[in-house]
């Protein structure tokens, strides 16, 4: 018998069955496990660059009109002052994050950036907590970094933050930890239940998707699955009851947002935050390879990863979020989870074909997370360029910048809009609206200094933010 467990004559006849010790040693680094505290620390450290990038940005890049970014801040301040009851607001959790950032920052754009950074840190922390006992060191770090970058990206919004929370909680429901205890199952279930409640306060559609993942928890999350399930249901139920007691009508109001969110998602025409076209084929390839390599012995893990991909994709689209994050997470479940078929082909003496497939699948799964991180990095660079080209008054007043309208500037320079009628046919750009809001605020303050009583009438009650 040879080193790989095959007869010597078979190994000579089929060289792909021969062992590959050097390649096996390199592949083992992808699947390397470490103690959970160390893995969680490394994962959080990998997520910090995206958080710091959001906090240190001088202005927020946005394709939306400035008024659309000021309205949530005004709504958050109204909720904090009691002028707007909590059940009547659109997304209480999102407004709480804005209020937290409002405590440290003054300009609206900086408030949004602070809320993004806080949400990114929370989501990455959840990923680090759950992934540290389910995935390898490399995969946990890559997932945490991709999650933080996904949430903190300039073009990402509250829906992306909620989707990141839903994705993080789903991995605790759909995969078993390497070391399971009753205490761990109870704590993880309680934490996941808190996440489900947070989703209910942000996006009811994603909360329902989280409940769908929770229903599979007793069967996929290990021998303590029922303990984890019961703890999650108990924690979420207690939070809902406390919220209803503190703000009567909250449960009914949140349930009514499901149909409203579906209508809003269908009517939305905003610029997509992320391009998932480069990620989807890679994720599908990883799932297919894992299913073939694992065979019937690992078919349940393949089904779980595939269902997670399909349901997560559909839930993101229904909630109006970019579905890009679901692809690296689905690949991680298929390749790096404790039910993955690849560990046997790496940590035991095996032939070079198994090593090649295991290494390729692992690299591709990590590459999906790296690709998502790269898209976020490109957005941060675009934000920096737009901030450098924006008027100083806009950056100082709102800390919101829009991409330069190069085609419009060229048409104006060419004299295509000479008449008033031609200029009136062209709608105001977001940059024009920002300039108008700055001028209106300055005029209102000047009149107030002269003793006049001034009121700014604007949709969404954004006057408190402008002035």
N, C-alpha and C positions, 0 to 999 in steps of 0.2 A: 504493500500500500504506500502511496506517496504522501507528501505533506498535506495535500488538499483533500485527502480522503478518497482518492480514486486509485485504481490500479495503475502501475507504471506504464503498462503498454497503452492504456487509454489516454494517459497524459501525453505520451509521445505522439499518439495518433491525432489528438485534438489539442493543439497548443493553447487554445482559449480556456481549457480546463486546468492549465497549470497554475500554480500559485503566483502571486505578485506581491511579495513582501513590502517592497518600497511603496508601491501604490496603495497598499493596504494601510501602511503606517500613515501616509498622507491623508487618506480618507477618514481614518479614525479621528483626526483632529476636528472634522466637521461634526462628528457624532459624540464628541467628548462630553461627559457629564462631570459636574462638580457639585459641591454642597450648595444647597438652596440659598443660604445667605450670600455667598460669594456670587452666584449667578444673578441674583436680584440686584446686588450692588453694581455689578458690571452693566446690567441692562439699564438701570436708571442713569448711570454715567453716560451710556451711549445715547440716551434720549436728551441729555442736557443741552447739546449744541443747538437743537431746534428751539428749545425753550429760550435760551439766551438770545438766539437770533430774533425771536419775536419781541422780547423785552427791550433789546437794544436798537430796534428799528426806529428811525425818527418819524416815520409816517406809514400809514397803512395803504397798500395798493388795493384799489377796488374798481370794478367796472360799473358798480351801481351808483346811482345819484347820491350825493351827500345826504340828502334828506332821508333816504332809506336807512342810512347808518346812524343818523341822529335819533330817529324815532324809537329804536329799542332802548337807548339810554334814557330818553324822556319817560318811557314806560316803566323802566326800572326805578327811576327816582319817584315816580308817582306811586308805585307799589310800596316803596320804602316809607313814603310819607303817609300812606294810608288813603291817598286820594283814589287809588285804583285797588279794589279788593283782589286778593290773590287768585280766587277762582275765575276772575274775569280776564286775567292777562293771558297772553298767548302761550308762553313757555316759562313757567316760574323758575326752573333751574337755570336757564340761559340768563335770565334777568339777575339772578343771585350772583352769577359769575361776573356780570357787568358791574354790579354794585361793589363786589370785592375789588375789581380793578379801578372803579371810580374813587375808591378811598385813597389810592396812590397816585392816580394820574388825573389830569385836568382836560387835555384836548381829547375830543371824541375818538379820533383815530388811535391815540395811545391807550384809551380805555379798552377799545376792541382788541388791540394787541395784547394788553395785559390779561384780558379774559381768555384769549387764545392760549397764552402761555400757561395760565392756571389750568385750563382744561387739558392741555397737552401733558402737563406734569401728572395730573390725576389719571388720565388714560394710560400713560406709559407706566405709572406705578402699578396699576392693576395688571397690565401685561407682565411686568416683571414679577409680581407676586404669583400669578397663576402659571406662567411659563417656566419659572425657575425650577419647578418640580415635575414638569412634563416634557420639556424640550432640552436639547443640548445647549451648552453655553453659547455657542455661536448663534444658533437660531434664536434664542431668547434675546440676545443683545440686538440682533438685526431687527426682530419684530418690535422691540421697544423703541428703537431709533426710528423705524418707519412709522409707527403709530404716532409718536410725538411730532414728526415732520408732517404727517397727514393732517393732524389737528391744527398745528401752529402755522401752516402755510397761509400766505396772504389771501388767496382766493377761497380758502375753506371757510365754511360758516358754521353756525350752530348745529346744522344737520350732520355735518361731518364729525363734529365732536360727539354727538349722541351715537352715531354709528360706530365710532371707535369704542365707546363704552359697551355697546351691545356685542361687538366682536370680542372684546376682552372677556366679558362674562361667559360668552358661548364656549370658549375653550375649556373653562372649568366644568361645563356641563357635558361636553362631548368627548373628553379624554380623561383617562385615569392618571393620577400622580404616580411617580415612581415609588414613593414611600407613603403609604396610606395609613392613617390612624383615625380614630373616632374624633379626636380633638381637631385634627386638620380638616376633616370633612365638615364638622360643625362650623368652624371658623370660616372656611371657604364658602359654605352655603350661606351663612349670614351675610358675608361681604357681597356675594353675588345677589342676594335679595335686596340689599341696599342699592346696588347698581340698577336692578330692575325698577325699583321705586324712583330712582333718579331719571331713568328713561321715561317712566310714566309722567314725570313732571316736565319732560323736554319734548319727547316725540312718542305719542301713544302707539304709532305703528311699529316703531322699533321695539317698544316694550312688549307688544304682542309677539314679535319675532323672538324676543328673548324668552318669553313664556313657552314658545314652541321648542326652543332648544332645551329649556328646563324639563319639558316632558320626557326628553330622552335621557335625562341625567341618571335615573335609577339603573339604566341598562348599559350605559357607556362610560360612566365615571368611576368604575371600580367597585369593589365589594362593599364600600361604604356609600354607595350611590344613593340609597334611600335616606341615609342620614343627611347627606348634602342637600337632597331634594327637600326634605322636611325643614331643614334650617333656612333654606332660601324662601320657601313659602311662608314660614312663620315671620321672618324678618320683613319681607315685603308687605305681608298683611298688617303687621303692627305699624309700619310706617304709613300705610294708607289710612288706617284707622286714626292715627295721631293727626295726620294732615286734615282729615275730615272733621275731627273734633276741634282743631284750631281754626279751620276755615270751612264752615258748613257749605256744602255744595261743590266742594273741590272734586270729588269723585265723579259726579255727573258732568261737571264742566270738562274734565279731562277726557271722559269717554266721548263727549261730543266732538272733541278735536280730531277724532279718527277720520270721519267723513270730510271734515274741513281740510285736513292735511292731504287727503287723496285728491281733492279738487285743486288745492294749491299746487300739488306736484304736477298734475296734468297741465295746469295753466302756466307753470313756470317756464320762462324763456331766458334764464340767466346763463352766463358763460360757465361751462363746466369747469370745475376746479381741477380735475385730473383727467388724463387720457388713459382709460383702462384698456384700449386696444392692444398696446404692446404687452400687457400683463395677462390678459385672458388666455391666449394660446399657450403660454408657458405653464400656467396653472393647470389647464386641461391636460397638457402633456404629462405633467408630474402625476396627476391623479390616474391617468391611464397606465403609466409605467408602474406605479405602485400597485394598482389592481392586478396587472398581469404578473408582476414579480411575486406578489403575496399569495395569489391563488385563493382557493377556498378557505385556507386556514386564516387568512386576514381579510376576508371579504367584508366583515362588519365594519372594520375601520375604513375601507374604501367607500362603502355606502355612506358612512357618517361624514366623511370629507366631501363627497359629492353632494349630499343633501345640504350640508352647510354652505357650500358654494352657491347652489341654486337658490336656496331660501334667502341667504344673505344678500345675494345680488338683487332678487326681487324686492326684498324689504327696503334696501337702499333706494332703489328707483321709486318705490311707492312713497317713501318718506322725503324724497327730493334731495337725497345725499348722493355724493359720488361713490360708486361701489368699488373703487380701486383697492381699498384695504382688504376686501374679502379674499382676494386672490393669494397674497402671500400667507394669509392665515390658513386657508384651505390646503395649500401646499405643505405648510408646516404640520398640519394634522396628518396628512397622508405619509409624510416622510420621516418626521422627527418625533412623533408621539410614541408613547410606550407601547402602543399596539402596532407600530410600524413594522413592515416585513424586512426592512433593510438592516436592522441591527444584527441579525443572525449572519448576514453576509459580510459583516465588517469585523466584529469582535471574535469571530471563530475562524479557524483556518478554512479558507474558501478559495474557489478558483477566480481567475482574473476577470472573468465575465461578470461575476457577482460584484466584484470590487468596482468594475467600470460602471455598472448600472447604479450601484449605491452612491458612488462619488458624483456621477452626473446628476442624479436626482437631488442630492444634497446641495450641490452648487447651484442648480437651477432654482431650488426653493429659496436659497439665500439671495440669489440674483433678483428674484421678484421683489423682495423687501428692499434691496439696494436700488432697484429701478424706481420704486415709489419714493424713496428718499431723494433720489436724483431729481425727480419732477418737482418736489418741494424746494430743493436747492435752487432750481432754475427760477421758481417764483420769487424767492428771496432776492436773487440777483436782479430780476426784472423790477422788483419793488425798489431796490436801491437806485437803479437807473432812473425810474420815474420820479423818485424823490429828488434826485439831483437836478432834473429838468423842470420840476414844478416851481411855480412862483413861491417866493419866501412867505408871502402873506398867507397863502393857503396852508403851507406846512405849519406855520406858527399858530394859525387860528384853529384849524380843524385837524391837522396831522393826517389828512386824507389826500391821497394823490391818485390821479387817473392816468392811464397810459396816454402819451402824447398822440393827438390826432394828426398824424403826418399828412394823410391824404387831404383832410379838410384844409390844413394850412397851405398846402400846395395849390388847391383850387382857389383859395382866396387870393393867393399871390398871383395866380394866373388871371385874375379878374373875372372869374365865373359868376360871382355874386355881386355884381355892380348895382343892381336895382334893389330897392327895399322889398319889392314883391318876391324876388328870388331868395333874398336872405330870410324872409319870413317863412318860406316853404321848408327851410331846413330846421329841424328840431334842435333845441339846445343840448349840448353835450353835458355830461356830468361835470366837466371842468368849468363850463359856463355857469352851471347851477351853483357850484361852490363859490365862484366869484360873486354871484348875485347874493348869496346868503351872507357872505362876508360884508358886502356893501350894505345890505339891509341891517345887519347887526351894528355896524359902525354908525349908520344914520340914526338908528333907534337910541343908541347910547348918547349921541350928540344932542338929540332932542330932549332926552331925559335930563341931561346936565343943564339944559336951558329952562327946566321947570315944567316941561310938558309931560302929560301922562301918555305913555306910549304902550301900545299892545301889538304884538306880532301875531297875526293869525296865520297858522300853518297847519297842514295836515299832520296828524300824529302828535300834536302839541309839542313841537320841537323848539318852541320859542325859548324855553328855559335853557336849552343847550346852545342856541345861537347867541343869546345875549350873555 
